[in-house]
């Protein structure tokens, strides 16, 4: 099995504490963990908290699987901007002889990848991605736009690390807004304040900051600079491990990108704008455990009342 990539001493200590207390279950692969009942109860409570906070927006509820058609990733230009994070699905392609040889090589610990071929599926890197083609296929948005509640979706980012807060597979609790530019921007600003208040009520001392995505390649610096200058991405940061605070929620304003790609229009035929809000439920859970201790029954009463009213 692969060894964990080293993180800071503080990250290593936290990971070992979470494992030794049985909060997380090691897999032997960096950034891939099982969840104990204690951990899962906190994740579930956070999901419920976001659902309650979003209820006033009267969102439409959608749930999508953790797999995405590969064509969506290609159309989104994800492979241009984030090829280092993508996870593709391969499957066996061969006959009886190839199957036997594949099994024999695997048993001997040899490379058997030549018997696998790429499929039409990829691992979903962002919970909102399947929502945009679905909304484009439905026709023009109603007047006032649409808000979507996409639930706590499993997503994948290929960034193995020793930091337990940087998982490869995790829950992204996402809400999406589609509509005219002023509607989308107002929603994004409202939720930026609302999300910070929610995390503050959990005793996490959140900080809001302008941020950029981890773009790849020669144009990465230029794309990041443009994103920061236009303030298209905000993150909410909390202290988990040294030396830097960790982003536990993010807000992305896509402008016309997804609407143009999938033909999403407003009620009057204009190209819609979109934005999304994502809470990293595992990261918030780890922040809570680091801040308040590994026994949630002993957490401060105000925090428990928010999570388990």
Secondary structure, 3 states (H helix, E strand, C coil): CCCCCCCCHHHHHHHHHHHHCCCEEECCCCCCEEECHHHHHHHHHHHHHHHHHHHHHCCEECCCCCEEEHHHHHHCCHHHHCCCCCCEEEEECCCHHHHHHHHHHHHCCCCCHHHEEEEEEEECCCCCHHHHHHHHHHCCCCCCCEEEEEEEEEEECCCCCCCCCCCCEEEEEEEEEEECHHHHHHHHHHHHHHHHHHHHCCCCCCEEEECCCCCCCCCHHHHHHHHHHCCCEEEEEECCCCCCCEEEEEEEEEECHHHHHHCCECCCCCECEEEEEEEEHHHHHHHHHHHHCCCHHHCCHHHHHHHCC
